[in-house]
Amino acid sequence: MQSESAVLDMGSAFIEAVKERRTAFVCAGAVAVMAIGVFHAPSAPVLLGCGGAVTLLVFWGYAKRVLKK
């Protein structure tokens, strides 16, 4: 039972980390839409860059939340 509760705690910590970074998701989406739609930038590098930045932020928040316990 201990391992199941630990997995649930880690899952909820990840969800909370994603919720805390909502602004990052919105900003990355706005930058991607503007760069691709308005400035005609190549889509692959823009999407990879915005997605990578948000991923790093979420994992950073997740690590802070898990290591705090």
URZINOR-V387420 format. One record per backbone hydrogen bond with DSSP energy under -0.5 kcal/mol. NH is the residue of the N-H (numbers start at 1). CO is the residue of the C=O. Records with the same first field share a line. If there is no record, write none. Layout:
# URZINOR-V387420
NH = CO, CO
This chain:
# URZINOR-V387420
5 = 1
6 = 2
7 = 3
8 = 4
9 = 5
10 = 6
11 = 7
12 = 8
13 = 9
14 = 10
15 = 11
16 = 12
17 = 13
18 = 14
19 = 15
20 = 16
21 = 17
22 = 19
25 = 21
26 = 22
27 = 23
28 = 24
29 = 25
30 = 26
31 = 27
32 = 28
33 = 29
34 = 30
35 = 31
36 = 32
37 = 33
38 = 33, 34
39 = 34
40 = 36
41 = 35
46 = 42
47 = 43
48 = 44
49 = 45
50 = 46
51 = 47
52 = 48
53 = 49
54 = 50
55 = 51
56 = 52
57 = 53
58 = 54
59 = 55
60 = 56
61 = 57
62 = 58
63 = 59
64 = 60
65 = 61
66 = 62
67 = 63
68 = 64
69 = 65, 66
